[in-house]
Amino acid sequence: MTIIQLPPRQQGQPARTRSAGAVPVGLADREDLSGPRVGANMTVEVALSVMAGAGVAYLLVCDEDDQCTDSVTAAQLAVVRAGSAYTDRVRVRDVLARRRSPGVLALSG
């Protein structure tokens, strides 16, 4: 079972939707780390479903200690899903590794 944390909605704020063009910058540059948080072991398909359900264009990726370590966009996930090496076992961590080492898609075991 995958647990997804959504930040609480504060009074007077709209629902948790973001414009499709909202893309996070590096986590060190972000003052606001709000948004759906997921683990790196989540599959690409589930991550895309979470984004669609939450109405966001990106997810914050957290480690085992619930510390945000990275972010991933729907566009990045879609590129991997459209690739010839894609299977339903590809995880968000594989997408992040691919981003760090372009041209390589290492699948987690």
matplotlib code that plots the C-alpha trace (Angstrom):
import matplotlib.pyplot as plt

x = [0.0, 1.3, 0.6, 0.2, 0.3, -1.5, -0.9, -3.9, -6.0, -5.9, -9.0, -9.6, -7.4, -8.7, -8.7, -5.4, -5.1, -2.2, -1.9, -0.7, 2.3, 3.5, 6.8, 8.9, 12.4, 15.2, 14.0, 16.7, 15.1, 11.6, 10.2, 6.9, 7.2, 3.4, 1.9, 1.4, 4.3, 5.2, 7.9, 10.5, 9.3, 6.0, 5.4, 5.1, 1.5, 0.5, 2.4, 0.6, -2.8, -1.9, -1.1, -4.3, -6.4, -4.7, -4.8, -1.1, 1.7, 4.4, 5.0, 7.4, 9.5, 10.3, 12.8, 12.0, 12.2, 9.6, 12.1, 11.5, 14.6, 13.4, 10.4, 9.1, 6.8, 4.1, 6.1, 9.1, 7.0, 5.2, 8.5, 9.6, 6.2, 6.4, 9.9, 10.7, 12.3, 9.1, 7.3, 4.8, 7.6, 9.4, 9.4, 9.8, 13.3, 14.2, 12.9, 15.0, 18.1, 17.5, 17.3, 20.7, 22.2, 20.4, 20.1, 20.0, 16.9, 17.9, 15.0, 14.7, 14.4]
y = [0.0, 3.4, 6.3, 9.7, 12.9, 16.0, 19.2, 20.5, 23.1, 26.4, 28.4, 30.9, 29.0, 27.3, 23.5, 21.8, 22.4, 24.0, 25.3, 22.8, 25.0, 25.0, 23.2, 23.1, 24.4, 22.7, 21.9, 24.1, 27.0, 26.3, 28.1, 26.3, 22.5, 21.9, 19.4, 15.7, 13.8, 10.3, 7.7, 7.0, 3.4, 4.3, 3.1, 5.6, 4.6, 5.2, 8.5, 9.7, 8.7, 10.6, 13.7, 13.4, 12.9, 15.8, 18.1, 18.9, 18.9, 17.6, 15.4, 15.9, 12.8, 11.9, 9.5, 7.0, 9.8, 11.8, 14.4, 15.8, 15.0, 15.7, 16.4, 14.8, 16.3, 14.7, 15.5, 13.6, 10.6, 10.7, 10.7, 7.5, 5.9, 6.5, 5.0, 1.5, 0.4, 1.1, -1.6, -1.4, -2.1, 1.3, 3.3, 7.0, 6.4, 5.0, 8.2, 10.3, 8.2, 8.6, 12.3, 12.3, 9.9, 10.6, 7.7, 5.1, 3.6, 1.3, -0.7, -1.3, -4.8]
z = [0.0, -0.9, 1.4, -0.2, 1.9, 0.8, 2.7, 4.6, 2.8, 4.7, 5.0, 2.2, -0.2, -3.3, -3.7, -4.3, -8.0, -9.8, -13.3, -15.8, -16.4, -12.8, -12.7, -9.6, -9.6, -7.6, -4.1, -2.5, -4.3, -3.2, -0.2, -0.4, -0.4, -0.6, -2.9, -3.0, -1.5, -2.7, -2.2, -4.9, -5.0, -6.5, -10.1, -12.9, -13.6, -10.0, -9.9, -13.0, -11.5, -8.3, -10.3, -12.3, -9.1, -7.2, -10.2, -10.1, -12.7, -10.3, -7.3, -4.4, -3.9, -0.3, 1.3, 4.0, 6.6, 4.8, 3.8, 0.3, -1.8, -5.3, -7.6, -10.8, -13.4, -15.4, -18.6, -17.3, -16.4, -19.8, -21.7, -19.8, -20.3, -24.0, -24.3, -25.6, -22.3, -20.4, -18.4, -15.6, -13.2, -13.8, -10.6, -9.9, -8.6, -12.1, -13.7, -11.3, -12.0, -15.8, -15.4, -13.6, -16.3, -19.6, -21.9, -19.2, -17.7, -14.8, -13.5, -9.8, -8.7]

ax = plt.figure().add_subplot(projection="3d")
ax.plot(x, y, z, "-o")
ax.set_aspect("equal")
plt.show()
